[in-house]
Amino acid sequence: MKSISLIQFLIEERRAGHVNAELSLLIEVVARACKRIAVATNKGALGGVLGDAGTGNIQGEAQKKLDVISNEILLEANAWGGQLAACASEEMEDPQPIPDMYPKGHHLLLFDPLDGSSNIDVNISVGTIFSILRCPDGVTEPKAEHFLQPGTTQLAAGYVVYGPATVLVLTFGHGTHEFTLDREVGSFILSRRDIRIPEETAEFAINMSNQRHWETPMQRYIGELLAGVDGPRGKDFNMRWVASMVADVHRIITRGGVFFYPLDAKIKAKGGKLRLMYEANPMAFIIEQAGGAATTGRERIMGLQPTGLHQRVPVFLGSRKEVEVATHYHVEADRAG
């Protein structure tokens, strides 16, 4: 079978009317930047990129050196191409305007430059997550409020996982597709087209150390999974937890499963753990386009109207039937008061 490069794939999708030239080129630029991040992560200790940067991000979290490096790589790569009006990063408080010396495009880019970066020093897979929106008509100097669009308006979303292989998973609303980086030729090659996530699963990912802080419906749901074949679900479930969202989601994209980061007493005041704009929305788009589901435990993630650039939400995503069961338990508990 003849291999299809990312560039060829995008050209074919452009001819089919699924993407325009500007969006196609923007995806290529992001993919090229991610190849540079892959090189930096692959060098590990030899590249002097491990350890803390000695700084904090807008959320007050300690930044790793590779957080800062990855953020700079993505900002630099997207500054001059002419496809963007502005971009926003999980690592920065405010959107980054395109320098006046460069032409501006019609798109907004949001990204988490290095998701799971706490795992860098122990050589566990990390990744980049991105989301692309259209800049509102007539806006020449986009501000934070112009990024606050529901996930349903996303034009494209993707993630790159830096593991034994560097893999790009991409959607622009016409299915979810996977590309694997061929290091010998330096190109992303289509490895799976129109991925479908199994509707049912016996595998779940959750941080069990937070169990004592969960809400009652989450306690009920996980309790039933742990009861296994003798419990009300009538089958045994396996737990997996990488603590790198990209790695956990990629497992779901590969063989099914569910990923939960529910609301708990520790994070309730913040609204959740994961960021709506940089993590939840793009992952929800990818998962839904592969036949899965993505909710907050109570409502569809992509239906939310964002209220802030760094807003946090609970996340339930993956195989559709399990997400529906967990969501039903929360909605049912809310109705019961």
C-alpha positions in Angstrom: 0.0 0.0 0.0 1.3 3.4 -1.0 2.1 5.6 2.0 0.3 9.0 2.2 2.0 11.9 3.8 0.3 14.5 6.0 0.8 17.1 3.2 -0.8 14.8 0.5 -3.7 14.0 2.9 -4.4 17.7 3.5 -4.3 18.5 -0.2 -6.8 15.7 -0.9 -9.0 17.0 1.9 -8.8 20.5 0.5 -9.9 19.2 -2.9 -12.8 17.5 -1.2 -13.8 20.8 0.4 -13.1 19.7 4.0 -10.4 22.3 4.6 -9.3 25.6 3.0 -5.8 26.4 2.0 -5.0 28.6 5.0 -6.2 26.0 7.5 -4.3 23.3 5.7 -1.1 25.3 5.8 -1.6 26.1 9.5 -1.9 22.4 10.4 1.3 21.8 8.5 3.1 24.5 10.4 1.9 23.1 13.8 3.0 19.6 12.7 6.4 20.9 11.8 6.8 22.6 15.1 5.8 19.4 16.9 8.6 17.6 15.0 11.0 20.1 16.6 9.5 19.4 20.1 9.9 15.7 19.4 13.6 16.1 18.8 14.0 18.1 22.0 12.1 15.5 24.1 14.0 12.6 22.4 17.4 14.0 23.5 16.4 13.8 27.2 19.2 14.4 29.6 21.7 14.7 26.6 19.9 17.9 25.5 20.0 19.6 28.9 16.2 20.0 28.7 15.2 18.0 31.8 14.2 19.4 35.2 12.4 22.5 36.4 12.7 25.9 34.6 12.5 27.7 37.9 9.3 29.6 36.8 5.6 29.2 37.1 2.8 29.4 34.5 -0.4 31.4 34.7 -2.0 28.6 36.9 0.8 28.8 39.4 2.3 25.4 38.4 6.0 24.9 38.3 7.2 24.8 34.7 9.6 22.3 33.3 12.3 23.4 31.0 10.6 21.6 28.1 7.3 23.4 28.9 9.1 26.7 28.1 11.0 25.4 25.2 7.9 23.8 23.6 5.9 27.0 24.1 8.6 29.0 22.4 8.9 26.6 19.5 5.1 26.8 18.8 5.0 30.6 19.1 8.0 31.1 16.8 6.7 28.7 14.2 3.3 30.3 14.0 4.4 34.0 14.1 5.2 34.6 10.5 3.2 32.3 8.3 0.2 34.5 7.7 -2.5 32.0 8.8 -3.1 33.3 12.3 -4.7 36.4 13.8 -3.4 35.4 17.3 -2.6 32.4 19.5 -3.1 31.4 23.1 -1.1 29.0 25.3 -1.9 27.3 28.5 1.5 28.6 29.7 0.6 32.3 29.1 -1.9 34.6 30.8 -3.0 36.5 27.7 -3.2 35.7 24.0 -0.1 36.3 21.9 -0.7 38.7 19.0 1.0 38.2 15.6 3.9 40.7 15.3 2.9 43.7 13.1 5.7 43.0 10.7 4.0 39.8 9.5 0.7 39.3 7.7 -2.3 38.1 9.7 -4.7 35.3 8.8 -8.2 34.3 9.8 -7.6 31.7 12.5 -7.0 31.5 16.2 -4.7 28.8 17.6 -4.8 27.5 21.2 -2.3 24.9 22.5 -1.0 23.1 25.5 2.6 22.9 24.4 3.7 20.0 26.6 0.9 18.1 28.3 2.0 15.7 31.0 5.3 17.5 31.5 5.6 16.2 35.1 6.4 12.8 33.4 9.3 14.2 31.3 12.1 13.4 33.8 11.0 9.7 34.1 10.8 9.2 30.3 7.0 8.6 30.1 5.1 9.7 27.0 4.1 13.4 26.9 2.4 15.4 24.1 1.1 18.6 22.5 -2.6 19.4 22.2 -4.0 22.1 19.9 -7.3 23.6 18.8 -8.0 25.9 15.9 -10.9 28.4 15.8 -12.0 31.1 13.3 -11.2 34.6 14.2 -14.5 36.6 14.3 -15.1 38.8 11.3 -13.9 42.3 11.6 -11.5 41.6 14.5 -8.0 42.7 13.7 -6.6 42.7 17.2 -8.0 39.5 18.9 -8.4 39.6 22.7 -9.1 36.8 25.2 -12.9 37.2 24.7 -12.5 36.4 20.9 -11.2 32.9 21.8 -14.2 32.1 24.1 -16.1 30.1 21.5 -17.8 26.8 22.2 -16.0 23.6 21.2 -18.6 23.0 18.5 -17.1 25.9 16.6 -13.6 24.3 16.4 -12.3 24.0 12.8 -9.6 21.5 13.7 -8.0 19.9 16.7 -5.2 17.5 17.3 -2.5 16.1 19.6 1.0 14.8 19.1 2.2 12.1 21.5 6.0 11.9 22.0 6.6 8.2 22.8 8.4 5.2 21.3 6.9 6.7 18.1 5.9 10.3 17.5 2.2 10.2 16.5 -0.2 12.9 15.4 -3.9 12.4 15.8 -6.0 15.0 13.9 -9.6 16.0 13.1 -11.2 18.8 11.3 -14.8 17.5 11.6 -14.5 14.7 9.0 -13.4 11.8 11.1 -10.3 11.3 13.3 -7.0 10.3 11.6 -3.6 9.1 12.9 -0.2 9.9 11.4 3.1 8.4 12.5 6.4 10.3 12.1 8.8 8.5 9.8 12.1 9.8 11.2 14.1 8.6 8.2 12.2 10.9 5.8 11.0 13.5 8.3 7.3 13.3 7.4 4.1 12.3 9.2 2.6 9.4 7.3 -1.0 8.3 7.5 -1.2 5.2 9.7 -4.9 5.0 10.5 -7.8 6.7 8.7 -11.3 7.2 10.2 -10.5 5.8 13.6 -13.5 4.3 15.5 -13.6 3.9 19.3 -15.5 0.8 20.5 -18.8 1.8 22.1 -18.2 -0.6 25.1 -15.1 -1.2 27.1 -13.7 -2.8 30.3 -10.8 -0.4 30.8 -10.9 2.9 32.7 -8.3 5.6 33.6 -8.7 7.7 36.7 -6.5 9.0 39.5 -7.6 6.7 42.4 -5.7 8.7 45.0 -8.4 11.3 44.8 -11.2 8.8 45.5 -12.0 10.1 49.0 -12.6 13.6 47.5 -15.1 12.5 44.8 -18.8 13.3 44.6 -21.2 10.5 45.6 -22.2 9.5 42.0 -18.5 9.1 41.0 -18.0 7.0 44.1 -20.9 4.9 43.1 -19.8 4.5 39.5 -16.2 3.5 40.2 -17.3 1.3 43.1 -19.4 -0.7 40.6 -16.4 -1.1 38.2 -14.2 -2.3 41.1 -16.8 -4.8 42.1 -16.2 -6.6 38.8 -18.0 -9.7 37.7 -19.8 -10.0 41.1 -21.1 -6.5 41.1 -24.0 -4.8 39.3 -22.0 -4.3 36.0 -21.4 -8.1 35.8 -17.9 -7.9 34.3 -14.3 -7.2 35.4 -12.7 -3.9 34.6 -9.0 -3.0 34.4 -7.6 0.3 35.5 -4.9 2.2 33.7 -3.5 5.7 34.6 -0.5 7.3 33.0 -1.1 10.8 34.4 -0.4 12.2 31.0 -3.7 13.0 29.3 -2.3 12.6 25.8 -1.0 9.1 26.6 -4.2 8.1 28.3 -6.4 9.4 25.4 -4.1 7.8 22.8 -4.7 4.5 24.5 -8.5 5.1 24.1 -8.0 6.1 20.5 -6.1 2.9 19.9 -8.2 0.3 21.7 -11.1 2.0 23.5 -11.6 2.8 27.2 -12.6 5.8 29.3 -10.7 8.6 30.9 -12.1 10.5 33.9 -10.9 13.6 35.7 -14.1 14.3 37.8 -14.9 17.1 40.1 -13.7 16.6 43.6 -13.6 18.5 46.9 -10.0 19.7 46.4 -10.6 21.3 43.0 -14.3 22.2 43.2 -13.6 25.9 43.7 -11.6 25.9 40.5 -14.3 24.2 38.5 -12.2 21.1 37.7 -8.6 20.1 36.9 -8.3 20.2 33.1 -8.5 23.3 30.9 -11.5 23.7 28.7 -9.8 25.6 25.9 -6.5 23.8 25.7 -7.3 20.2 26.7 -11.0 19.3 27.1 -12.4 20.9 23.9 -9.8 19.6 21.5 -9.8 16.1 23.0 -13.6 16.1 23.0 -13.6 17.0 19.3 -11.1 14.2 18.5 -13.1 11.6 20.6 -16.5 12.6 19.2 -15.2 12.4 15.6 -14.1 8.8 16.4 -17.5 7.8 17.7 -16.9 8.4 21.4 -18.4 10.8 23.9 -17.1 13.6 26.0 -19.0 15.2 28.9 -18.3 17.1 32.2 -20.2 14.3 33.9 -23.3 16.4 33.5 -23.3 18.0 30.0 -21.5 17.8 26.6 -18.1 19.5 26.8 -18.3 21.0 23.3 -21.6 22.6 24.1 -20.2 24.7 26.9 -20.0 28.5 26.5 -16.5 29.3 27.7 -16.2 32.1 30.4 -12.4 32.4 30.6 -9.3 31.6 28.6 -8.0 29.3 31.4 -11.4 27.9 32.6 -11.2 24.4 34.1 -13.9 21.7 33.8 -14.4 18.0 34.8 -13.7 15.6 31.9 -15.3 12.3 31.1 -14.4 10.9 27.7 -13.9 7.8 25.6 -16.1 4.8 24.8 -19.6 6.1 24.4 -21.7 3.7 26.5 -19.4 4.0 29.6 -19.4 7.8 29.4 -23.2 7.7 29.2 -23.5 5.5 32.3 -21.1 7.7 34.4 -22.9 10.9 33.2 -26.3 9.4 33.9 -25.3 8.7 37.5 -24.4 12.4 38.0 -27.5 13.8 36.4 -29.6 11.3 38.4 -28.0 12.4 41.6 -28.5 16.1 40.8 -32.2 15.5 40.2 -32.6 13.6 43.5 -31.1 16.6 45.2 
